[in-house]
Amino acid sequence: MNLVSRPSRPGIRVHRLLDLYRLMCRIRCFEEAAEEASMGGVAAWGLAASDKPALVRGPLHLSIGQEAVAAGVCLNLRREDLLTSTHRGHGHTLAKGASAERMMCELFGRATGYNRGKGGSMHIADFSVGMLGANGVVAAGIPIATGAAHALKLRGLPHVVACFFGDGAANRGPFLEGLNWARVYELPVLFVCEDNRISATTPTGPMTAGAGVAARAEAMDIPALTVDGNDAEAVDVAVAQLLADVRAGRGPRLLHAVTYRFKGHVSVDPGTYRDPAEVQAALARDPVRLARERLLAAGAGAHVVDRAMQDAEAEIQAAMAAAAAAPWPEPAAAYEDIMNTGAGVWR
């Protein structure tokens, strides 16, 4: 297991870091807006405040605090590369190039959403940018990614698959099966463990035997790198190194990105089961703020850095307004995109 640190050449990488920061701002703004809409508050995003029900209903799993991982991985992917995500997948989807407006429409349950308003937060997919889908089942994206990578190899295509999963997924069967299959068949897949150190409401450490996810990957002869997942530059450098091996046909690789989820398991969960001191220590290492501070220290103008956040806020405000004005699905749409039982009669 190797530990990767950020590069010591901030001046050379200032433009790259700015690209990372822009992605992180978009993710943070999107999720903060979605969270507010799930609680009924929308005035701050250009919509009239009211006592109407929340505009985003159902489970909303936020990745606030984990933005550096999504940005650092996806900035190294090409449009044709594929990606599988988790139930906490807004950041991955945005970073892969999906439309913030269509994503917000899906969260609002509108007909113009990615799943025509019928999938919600945990089922967003955009095949046009290689995003094969978020997934509400822990570890379920691992065999999907492995299968997709095998298909790429059989077809002789030069693309790769990035597979996001959480630390809790490493204790489920698909982790072993997927990594083993990928190694045996030398598949072009990068496994990315977003280790936020908690599985829903249970700390992962006491539930995980041995040295953890990277050691398990290496036991299957899959090289792994461990990285500070709140350091966008370090993630970027590690992913570039790993993907160079994957693209060269050297088989799968694994990134173990240690990060922290600032919010509870879902948007209505206050997360009071966590030690307040632990949360405060994590908030002190907010990846968005760290990237901003590093940009300023590297010589980027404050107006340029501030503009990145302003542009993200404007984009998400427009997405919120478009989603609120978008049409609801027609009732008949409930019977579309479903399995045909043969008789067309409800059973």
N, C-alpha and C positions, 0 to 999 in steps of 0.2 A: 504494500500500500504506500503510495507516494502522496505527500502534501504539497500542493501548488500554491504559491503566493503570487501577488500581483507583480507586474513587471516594474523595474526600477527606471523606466524611461518615459515618465509622464508627458514630457514635451513632444515626443515622437507620436504618442498615442492619443493626443488631445482630441483629434477629430473622431477617432474611433470611440472614445469615451463619450463624446457628445452624442453620437448615434445611439449608444447604449442608454444614455440618460433620457433621450427623447422617447425611446421605447418604454422605459420605466415610468416616465411621466404619464404616458397614455394609459398604461395599465393601472396606475394608482388612481388617476382621475376617473377612469371607467368604473372601477370597483367602488370607489367612494360614492359616486353618483348612484350606482345600482343599489348600494346599501341604503342610501337615503331614501330612494324610491321604494324600497321594500318596507320601509317604516312609515311611509306616507308623507315624508317631507320632501318637497321638490322645489321650493321657492328659490333656493340658492342656485338652481340650474336653469333658471329662466322660465319656469313653469309656475302657474299660479298656485299658491298654497290653498289647501282646502281640507275639509274633514272627510273627504272621500276615502274609500279603502286604499290600501297600498297599491301602487302601480305594478310592482314586481311581487308576485306571490309564489309560494312554494319555497323549497330549500334554496338557499343562496350561500354557497361555500366560497368564501373570499380568500385570496392569496396575498392580501396586504402584508408586506414585510418580506415577501419572497420574489419581488420583481426582478432582482438581479439575475436570478437563475434563468427565468424565462427569456430575458433579454440576451444574456450571455450565450445561451445555447442557440436560440433561433436566429441571431444575427449571423451565425456561421452556417446556416442552412440556405440552400437554394430553393427557389420556388418549386422546382420539380421534386425536391426531397419530401418525404412523408413524415407525419408526426402523429403519435397517439398521446392522449392526455388522460386526465383523472377527473374526479368530480370537482376538483378545484382548478378548472382549466381556462378561465377567462384570459389570464396573462399569456398562456401558451398560444391560444387562438389568435389574440391580437398580434403577438410578436411574429407569428407565422404569416401575417398579412391579411387576415380576415377583416371585414368591414365592421367598424364599431357601431355604425347605424343598424345594420342587419342583426348584429348581436343584441343590441339593446331592444330592437323590435321583438326578438325572440324572448327575451326576459319579460317583456311587457305582454307576451302572449298574442302578438299581432300577426296578421296573415303575411306580412312582408318579412318576417323573421326567417332565419336560416332553416328552421323546421316548420315553417308556416304557422308558428305560434303554438305548436303542439308538443314540443320537446322541452323547452325551458332551459335553464342554466346548465344542467348536467348532460345535455345531449347535443350541443352545438357542434356542427361539422361544416367544413368548407373544402370540398374535394378540389376546387379550382386552385387552391394554394397548398394542397397536399395535407390539409388537416383532416385526418380520418375520423376524428370525433373525440369529445369528452366521454367519460364513462362513469356511471354511478356505482359500479361494482369495483371494490378495491382489488387491485392487481389484474383486472380483466384486460387492461390495455397491453399487458406484456405479451400474451400469446397472439394478440391481434398484430402487434408490431412485428413479432417474430415471423408470423405468417406473411405479412406484407413484404418483409425483407427477403424471405425465401422466394416469393413471387418475382421480386426484382431480379434476384440472381438467376432464376430459371429463364427469365425473359432476356437476360443479358443487358439489362439497363444499368446505367452508371450511377443511379441515385442511391441515397441512404435513407434509413428510417431513424428518427429520434423518438425514444419511448420514455415518457415521463411517468414516474410512480413515486409514491411516498414511502417513508421508512416503515410504516405498518405493513405495506405490501410485501416487504421482504420476508415476512413471516407466514406468507400464504403460498400454497402449492404452485400457482402459476409462475412465481418467481423462479423457482428451481427448474421447472419444466421449460420455461421460455429461454433462460440463459443456457441451459444444457443443449437445447436444440440449436440455438444460435451458434454455439461453439462447435458442435459436432459438424455442422454444415457450413461453417465459416461465413456466416451471414453478415451483410452490411448494416448493422444496427448499433446505435449508440444508446445504451441504457442510462437514464438519468434519474438518480434517486434524489428527490427533494426532501432532505432529511430535516423536517421542522421539529423533530424530537417529541412529537406527540401524535398518537393515533386516536382521532376523535377527541375523547376526554381522558385518555390514559397515556401517561408517559411511556415512550417506546423502550427506553433503556432497560428497565427491569423485566420487560417481556421479551427481550432479545438475547439469545444465548451467543456466546463467543464474541469475536471482535467486530461483528457487524457486517454491513452490506458489502463493503469493499473486499473484506477478507473472504466472504462467501463467493464473490465473483472470481477472485484470484484462485480459490480452491478448484474452480472449474476452468482454470487456465485462461481467464478473461482479464487482461490488464485493466487496472482501475486507478483512478486518481481521486484524491480527496481534496476538496477546495472549500474555502470560506465562501459560502453561498450568498453572503451579503456584500461581497466585493465583486462588482460587475466586471472589472478588469481581470481579476483572477479567474473568474468563470470563463470569460472570453478566451483567455490564453490557454486554459486547460482543454476547452472544447476544440479549439483549433488544432491542438496537438493530437487529441484523440481521433478527431474526424479525419485528419491526414492519414492515420493508420487504416481507418475503416474504408476510406475511399481508395486506398492503395490495395485493397483486397486482403488485408491481414486479419479479417474477421471482426467480431464484435468487441466493443470496449465499454467500460462503465465509468460514469462520473458520479461521485458521491459528494453532493453539495450540501453542506451543513448550514441551515438557515433557521428562521423562526417565524411562526405564524402569529401576527400581532392580534388577530381577532379570535373569537371563539370558533367552535366547529362550524356553526352556521351563523347567519347574520343576527339572529335573535338570541344567540348564546353569549352571555356576558363573560364567560370563561373564568368564573370566580374560583374554579377548582385549581387554578394555577397560583403559584407563589407570587405575590405582587412584586417582590424584589426581583424575581427572575424576569418578569414582564418589563419592569423599568430598565433593567440592564439590557434587555433586547431592544427596547425602544431607543436607547442611546446609540444603537448601531443601525439606525434606519438606513437601508441601502440607498434610498432615493436621496436622502440628505448627504450621505457619505459621498455619493457620486457628484453631487453638486459642489461640495466642499473641495473635492479633488480637482474638479474642473477649474474652479477659481484659483486654486493653488498652482495649477499648471499653466495659468496665464490666459484662460478663456475669459472674455469680457463678460461682466455681470449682465449686461443687456442681452447678450447671446444666450446665456444660461437661463435667464428669466424668461426669455421668449419661448424656450422649449416648453416650459410649464404653461405659459399663457396659450400657446397653440394647442396644447393637449386639452386644456380647459374649454377652449372654444369648440374644438372638435366634439367633445363629449356633450357639451351643452346643445349643440346642433343635433346630435344623435338622440338625446333625450326628447327634444322638441319633436323630432320626426317620429319617434316611437309613440309618443303620446297622441299624435295626430293620425297615426296609421290605422287602417281598418282592422276590425276583428275578423277572425276566420268565419266563413259561412258555416252554419250548423251542419250542412251536408258534408263538409270537409272532415268531420269526425269519422266518416266511413271510408275515407280514402287513405292510401298508404298503409293499409293493414292487410293481414293475411286473409286470403279468400278461403272461406270454409267450404265452398262448393255450392251451397244452397242459397246464399245471400240472406239467410234468415238468422236473427239473433238466437243463440242457443244458451 
